[in-house]
């Protein structure tokens, strides 16, 4: 029975080491995902509320914590330390709760992003020529996402440029920013736009944020699944270590008892009893 317990404990130990190694790789992966999503959000931060950055930052912090927590699992499994393995399991449980909250927050934001983006784009668009920050933000998304306006380039008809602006594109009776140009023709040092982006920016920005939030949630749930397995193996290993140590102590105690009782009879009922000698007492003798 003791040999089977030792074999089972070794299997759990090596499985825990493998899961800990997976934690290290998963932590690096989730940190890279979090930083990538944060960079995407930062590029279009002008159109986003600050709350949209929380899940990405949360995921990065969780990844860093998991890297350090993995040390407890490795050291505890190698040294067969019940304390370290239990600490590893408890911290994993806390991080698991944090990851689930981050995943829920990321998925809940997907339902809020459509209305928020629609309001933000339409409210800031009329100030394109008045505010440099708004101008840079619109130019960035129109150039990078190959779009123009909110729903289409026709939205710029309601945003007339101030007098003296000659660097924009004139289409009929409206003026469109240069960032809406999809193709141009160079003739005699004159660049003429021949094609505009037909799609609006709202669907593309919404899709980008929607997919990013979904990626954050999926990454958090994947790591949470691996962590659940790690928690189960950690508590199993801690219980196996306690049983193994108790079994070793019991065997050590049995060996000590055998050594102590090596020269004594194991069948005291059959042991010969020494005769008792009675000495008669005749009183005190006189000198």
Secondary structure, DSSP 8 states (H G I E B T S, - for coil): -HHHHHHHHHHHHHHHHHHHHHHHHHHHHHHHHHHHHHHHHHHTGGGS-GGGGHHHHHHHHHHHHHHHHHHHHHHHHHHT-HHHHHHHHHHHHHHHHHHHHHHHHHHHHHHHHHHHHHHHHHHHHTTTTT-HHHHHHHHHHHHHTT--SSSSGGGGGGS---TT--SSEEETTEEE-GGGEEEEEEETTEEEEEEE--S-HHHHHHHHHHHHHHHHHHHHHHHHHHHHHHHHHHHHHHHHHHHHHHHHHHHHHHHHHHHHTTTS-S-GGGS----------------
